[in-house]
Amino acid sequence: MDKLQDAGIFPYGSEQLSTYQKHLIRYLSREFKRLEARQGAVAISNRGPMWGQTGELMEHHYDEDDRLFSTFLDQRHKAYSMAYYGDTAEEVKASPLSLEEAQTRKFKIISERAGIRGDEKILNIGCGFGSLESYLYSIYPKLEITSVTPSTVQADYIKEKKSECAHPFHGKRFTLINDDFANIQPETLGLESFDLILSIGVLEHVNNLYTLFSRLYQLLKPGGKTFHHLITSRIIIPNFLDSDNTLIGKYFPGGKVWPFATLEAQHDFFQLEQSWFINGMNYYRTLDQWHQRFWENIEQLYPSVLSEEAIKHWNDYFVLCKACFAPEDGAVYGNGHFLYRKN
Ligand SMILES: C[S@@+](CC[C@H](N)C(=O)[O-])C[C@H]1O[C@@H](n2cnc3c(N)ncnc32)[C@H](O)[C@@H]1O
């Protein structure tokens, strides 16, 4: 790994990387405080197409080699979203949970908050590697789940599991659609056919929340519910709403960080039943675990799977994301849970 260090790419735990991360956290803490002092109106969420740059997003991020994701994601669910260690920053830091256990805890909390009983018809938008499905089928084998991802890498992984007779994904209760959600005609999925529509770590990629919620309205049964888990900020961070002008676009073309209040204000088609802000140190710790595992397995990745440039890209990504969640001990930038009922 000397070659990487010679190229200025420093590993997890190194003094150089820790110093860089501390500087970034200090800079972002100052920025967030400055923005807190001059907050404006709720961010606009009803312009342009439902989804912005899905093709580029898949190419630049989600369709990266599966061997990369396998080195750092948890071994139990292969979840690519925040794990839940605790309610407060202190609890997160003191938590004895492994990444695997904290991911299971996240899915348990989501199931409880979304009110899953076990006999519903569910749509999961942006299913990743089927992490939520793996949790749900271990508890509720009778659920009927349709899951959507435009990522070929994620879909191939799920299809392989589906082909194994003994796997919980096998069978007619689980349907996978490998497409951009915006491209799927609501009639194909079934008008007013779902009891519950979920997304975990997906609304960060949505460009127009109004069109998304209008589509969800068409798909839900009367009285149906929709639950969303996503990265969100307590304040409006104008740059984070425009991926072309920030580093968000480098890692997630078209990505956005919606303010908490913007999600709470989505009531054209739904009534907000409840919302929860989740302390950002949960994602800090998740990302830190991913970052550590990435470096523990670096020999499997470099140079056979990732080039020097790609290692730098992912190393910077982990540090930058962690730095966003750390200011004010996770109180301003974290995750949100939003539960809505169809009007
Ligand atoms: C951060 S990952 C979360 C994956 C999964 N929900 C989990 O928690 O493990 C975001 C997911 O959103 C999906 N996604 C992005 N754009 C999408 C689109 N236009 N339609 C459907 N899914 C999309 C990605 O393919 C990916 O599966």
The ligand as a Gaussian input file, in Angstrom:
#p B3LYP/6-31G(d) Opt

LIG

0 1
 C      -28.505000       4.832000      -0.819000
 S      -29.154000       3.512000      -1.769000
 C      -30.259000       2.761000      -0.608000
 C      -30.525000       1.329000      -0.907000
 C      -31.462000       0.593000       0.049000
 N      -32.728000       1.265000       0.184000
 C      -30.817000       0.345000       1.395000
 O      -31.187000       1.008000       2.366000
 O      -29.937000      -0.525000       1.466000
 C      -30.256000       4.383000      -2.897000
 C      -31.069000       3.499000      -3.810000
 O      -31.897000       4.349000      -4.629000
 C      -31.927000       3.804000      -5.916000
 N      -32.362000       4.823000      -6.903000
 C      -31.689000       5.916000      -7.331000
 N      -32.382000       6.536000      -8.308000
 C      -33.517000       5.816000      -8.482000
 C      -34.625000       5.932000      -9.374000
 N      -34.692000       6.895000     -10.298000
 N      -35.623000       5.014000      -9.279000
 C      -35.568000       4.014000      -8.373000
 N      -34.529000       3.858000      -7.506000
 C      -33.522000       4.742000      -7.576000
 C      -30.512000       3.296000      -6.113000
 O      -30.425000       2.406000      -7.198000
 C      -30.290000       2.629000      -4.754000
 O      -30.824000       1.339000      -4.794000

